[in-house]
Amino acid sequence: MTRRRGSIALALAVLALLLLSGPAQAVSSDEVVQQLQNRPVYVEPGAPEIDEAQVREAVATARVPVYVAVVTEGTTQRAGGPAGLVELIGKGTRTARRRCW
């Protein structure tokens, strides 16, 4: 059940922040995943500004692994849409979770 909640939390965090993103130059989904393997919050250059400190604090206090990616619409589309990006992040961060927890 905890794993499912973690997946749901990840999907909701990514999808909510994708809705905020506007057009800009896209980075690759591999770059997004690589950044999330090193830290749980990634904000793509050109993406909408957020209060990163507040988001990082919320992520740090979560009981399950949560990854937040604020990306542009271009990055989302290059990954095959929101669902495609969530899937790539989920697969890519699975290895990072094993190393950290």
Contacts in CASP RR format, 6 or more apart in sequence:
PFRMAT RR
TARGET T0000
AUTHOR 0000-0000-0000
METHOD contacts of the structure
MODEL  1
MTRRRGSIALALAVLALLLLSGPAQAVSSDEVVQQLQNRPVYVEPGAPEI
DEAQVREAVATARVPVYVAVVTEGTTQRAGGPAGLVELIGKGTRTARRRC
W
2 63 0 8 1.000
2 64 0 8 1.000
3 64 0 8 1.000
5 64 0 8 1.000
6 64 0 8 1.000
6 65 0 8 1.000
6 66 0 8 1.000
7 90 0 8 1.000
9 62 0 8 1.000
9 64 0 8 1.000
9 66 0 8 1.000
10 65 0 8 1.000
10 66 0 8 1.000
10 67 0 8 1.000
10 86 0 8 1.000
10 89 0 8 1.000
10 90 0 8 1.000
10 93 0 8 1.000
11 86 0 8 1.000
13 66 0 8 1.000
13 67 0 8 1.000
13 68 0 8 1.000
14 67 0 8 1.000
14 68 0 8 1.000
14 69 0 8 1.000
14 82 0 8 1.000
14 85 0 8 1.000
14 86 0 8 1.000
14 89 0 8 1.000
15 82 0 8 1.000
15 86 0 8 1.000
17 50 0 8 1.000
17 68 0 8 1.000
17 69 0 8 1.000
17 70 0 8 1.000
17 71 0 8 1.000
18 71 0 8 1.000
18 73 0 8 1.000
18 76 0 8 1.000
18 82 0 8 1.000
18 85 0 8 1.000
20 47 0 8 1.000
20 48 0 8 1.000
20 50 0 8 1.000
20 70 0 8 1.000
21 44 0 8 1.000
21 47 0 8 1.000
21 48 0 8 1.000
21 70 0 8 1.000
21 71 0 8 1.000
21 72 0 8 1.000
21 73 0 8 1.000
21 74 0 8 1.000
21 75 0 8 1.000
21 76 0 8 1.000
22 47 0 8 1.000
22 48 0 8 1.000
22 72 0 8 1.000
22 73 0 8 1.000
23 72 0 8 1.000
23 73 0 8 1.000
23 74 0 8 1.000
24 44 0 8 1.000
24 45 0 8 1.000
24 46 0 8 1.000
24 47 0 8 1.000
24 72 0 8 1.000
24 73 0 8 1.000
24 74 0 8 1.000
25 46 0 8 1.000
25 72 0 8 1.000
25 74 0 8 1.000
26 71 0 8 1.000
26 72 0 8 1.000
26 74 0 8 1.000
26 75 0 8 1.000
26 77 0 8 1.000
26 78 0 8 1.000
27 44 0 8 1.000
27 45 0 8 1.000
27 71 0 8 1.000
27 72 0 8 1.000
27 75 0 8 1.000
28 75 0 8 1.000
28 78 0 8 1.000
29 75 0 8 1.000
29 78 0 8 1.000
29 79 0 8 1.000
29 85 0 8 1.000
29 88 0 8 1.000
29 89 0 8 1.000
32 42 0 8 1.000
32 44 0 8 1.000
32 69 0 8 1.000
32 71 0 8 1.000
32 75 0 8 1.000
32 79 0 8 1.000
32 85 0 8 1.000
32 88 0 8 1.000
32 89 0 8 1.000
33 88 0 8 1.000
33 89 0 8 1.000
33 91 0 8 1.000
33 92 0 8 1.000
33 93 0 8 1.000
35 42 0 8 1.000
35 69 0 8 1.000
36 42 0 8 1.000
36 67 0 8 1.000
36 69 0 8 1.000
36 89 0 8 1.000
36 92 0 8 1.000
36 93 0 8 1.000
36 96 0 8 1.000
37 92 0 8 1.000
37 93 0 8 1.000
37 95 0 8 1.000
37 96 0 8 1.000
38 96 0 8 1.000
40 56 0 8 1.000
40 59 0 8 1.000
40 60 0 8 1.000
40 65 0 8 1.000
40 66 0 8 1.000
40 67 0 8 1.000
40 68 0 8 1.000
41 52 0 8 1.000
41 55 0 8 1.000
41 56 0 8 1.000
41 59 0 8 1.000
41 67 0 8 1.000
41 68 0 8 1.000
41 69 0 8 1.000
42 67 0 8 1.000
42 68 0 8 1.000
42 69 0 8 1.000
42 70 0 8 1.000
42 71 0 8 1.000
43 49 0 8 1.000
43 50 0 8 1.000
43 52 0 8 1.000
43 70 0 8 1.000
44 69 0 8 1.000
44 70 0 8 1.000
44 71 0 8 1.000
44 72 0 8 1.000
44 75 0 8 1.000
46 72 0 8 1.000
47 70 0 8 1.000
47 71 0 8 1.000
47 72 0 8 1.000
48 70 0 8 1.000
50 70 0 8 1.000
55 68 0 8 1.000
58 66 0 8 1.000
59 66 0 8 1.000
59 67 0 8 1.000
59 68 0 8 1.000
65 93 0 8 1.000
65 97 0 8 1.000
65 100 0 8 1.000
65 101 0 8 1.000
67 89 0 8 1.000
67 90 0 8 1.000
67 93 0 8 1.000
69 85 0 8 1.000
69 89 0 8 1.000
71 85 0 8 1.000
75 85 0 8 1.000
76 82 0 8 1.000
76 85 0 8 1.000
79 85 0 8 1.000
79 88 0 8 1.000
END
